């Protein structure tokens, strides 16, 4: 599937028919110009941004469960995602994520659960 087909599929999960959200999402993620590129031909960071595209679409769900969302992102992508996560929380959303990435504290308060001392 191409980048645009992937984002369109994510958009269609909630039966939204607008292409405005798709174009705006690709722009926000720095994927403009890659619409017709097959996802397998993208860099690991670009593939990660496609995978995270649902978070940037209009009417994204209020609860986000993310497993290592910063993997393969460059500094700019990491900063953008952190800002987007903070904005989502500021608007009343909830984010639960696992990460080895050191999160910036910003103004957004969060709870850090260190599960490192638990083992089976």
C-alpha positions in Angstrom: 0.0 0.0 0.0 1.1 3.6 -0.6 1.4 6.2 2.1 -1.8 7.9 1.0 -3.7 4.5 0.9 -2.5 3.7 4.4 -3.6 7.1 5.8 -6.9 6.9 3.9 -7.6 3.4 5.4 -6.9 4.8 8.9 -9.2 7.7 8.1 -11.9 5.3 6.9 -11.9 3.3 10.2 -14.3 6.0 11.5 -16.2 6.3 8.1 -14.9 9.8 7.5 -15.0 10.6 3.8 -13.0 13.8 3.8 -9.7 13.9 2.1 -8.8 17.2 3.9 -7.8 15.3 6.9 -5.5 13.1 4.9 -3.7 15.9 3.1 -3.3 17.9 6.3 -2.1 14.8 8.2 0.6 14.1 5.5 1.7 17.7 5.6 2.0 17.7 9.4 4.0 14.5 9.4 6.4 15.7 6.7 5.2 13.1 4.2 3.9 15.5 1.5 5.3 14.3 -1.8 5.4 10.7 -0.6 1.6 10.1 -1.2 2.2 7.6 -4.0 5.3 5.9 -2.5 4.9 2.3 -1.3 5.4 2.2 2.5 8.1 -0.5 2.1 10.2 2.0 0.1 10.2 4.5 3.0 12.9 4.9 5.7 12.2 3.5 9.1 11.4 6.9 10.5 9.0 7.7 7.6 7.3 4.3 8.2 6.9 5.1 11.8 5.3 8.4 11.0 2.8 6.6 8.7 2.0 4.2 11.6 1.4 7.2 13.9 -0.8 9.1 11.3 -4.0 8.1 13.0 -3.1 10.3 15.9 -3.0 13.3 13.6 -6.3 12.7 11.8 -9.4 14.7 12.7 -11.4 13.1 15.4 -8.7 10.8 16.7 -9.8 8.7 19.7 -9.4 10.2 23.1 -7.4 7.3 24.6 -4.1 6.5 22.9 -2.2 3.3 23.8 1.2 3.5 22.2 4.1 1.0 22.3 7.5 2.6 21.8 6.1 5.4 19.6 9.5 7.2 19.4 11.4 4.3 17.8 13.1 5.3 14.5 12.0 8.9 14.8 14.7 11.6 14.4 15.0 14.6 16.8 12.5 16.7 14.8 10.0 13.8 14.7 10.4 13.1 18.4 9.9 16.7 19.3 6.8 16.9 17.1 5.3 13.8 18.6 6.0 14.9 22.2 4.3 18.2 21.4 1.3 16.4 19.8 1.0 14.1 22.9 1.1 17.1 25.2 -1.6 18.9 23.1 -3.8 15.8 23.2 -3.5 15.7 27.0 -4.1 19.4 27.3 -7.4 18.9 25.3 -8.6 16.2 27.8 -7.2 13.2 26.1 -5.3 10.3 27.7 -2.0 8.7 26.6 -0.6 5.4 27.9 2.7 4.6 26.4 5.8 2.5 26.9 9.1 4.0 26.0 12.9 3.9 26.5 12.9 7.5 25.3 13.5 10.2 28.0 10.3 12.3 27.8 10.7 16.1 28.3 8.8 17.4 31.3 7.3 20.4 29.5 4.3 21.9 31.3 2.4 18.6 30.9 2.4 16.5 34.1 2.6 12.8 33.6 2.9 9.7 35.8 6.0 7.6 35.3 5.5 3.9 36.2 8.9 2.2 36.5 8.1 -1.5 36.1 11.8 -2.5 36.0 11.7 -4.1 39.4 8.9 -6.5 38.4 9.8 -9.8 37.0 8.2 -13.2 36.4 
